[in-house]
């Protein structure tokens, strides 16, 4: 086995076969690192929120396709709303730094709040798509809906 060929293959697999691939990969890595640091780190709670946001967007589009009411304006503003959520988390990270504590209190509160909202939106989208839910979850959501309607 030729060690030089093996080294070349490993290098091109890691860095890219061309200079453009190498530069693009480096750029994506730098931007991703900056964003993760600005959001307080790429931990489990932020990953969960990001995955839930992605799943909500995809299931929302699928639900709109199923109901034959796809609207690019609604999709655009839904994406903008998810970007604003990340901006709120960014501000919460800086608020935590401002108060000087080592615990990310505001960041955690923001992530959990928005994860809850995304979860409810996912459940709604799954309902539109016809995904059945256990009766306990349906009853709890119905009670929340009735409480919300009574407060109007």
C-alpha positions, 0 to 999 in steps of 0.5 A: 500500500502506498502511504503517499496515496493514502495520505493524499486521500485522507487529506482530500477527504478532510479538506476537500479535493480543490482549493475552493472546497477547502476555502468553503469548508473553512468558511462554513466551519468558522461561521458555524463556530461563531454562531455556536459561541454567540448562542452560548455553546452548542449544547443539548438544549440548543441542539434540541431547539434547532432540531425542533425548529427544523422539524416544525418548519418541515412539518408545517410545509408538509401540512400546507401541501396536504391542505393545498394552501402553500403560501410562500409569504407565510413560509418566509415569515415563519423562517424569519420568526425562527431567526428572531428566536435565535436572536432572542437567545443571543441577547439572553446569552449577553444578558447572562454575561451582563449580570455576571453569573456563571449560570446561563439563567436567561439563556436556559429560560429562553431556550425552554420557552421556545422549545415548548412553543415549537413542541406545541406547533409540532403537535399541531402540525402532526395533527394536520398530517393525521398523526395520531396522539395518545389520549392523555396528550390530546386531553391535556392539549384540549384542556389548555385550549379551553383555558386559553379560550376562557381567558379571552 
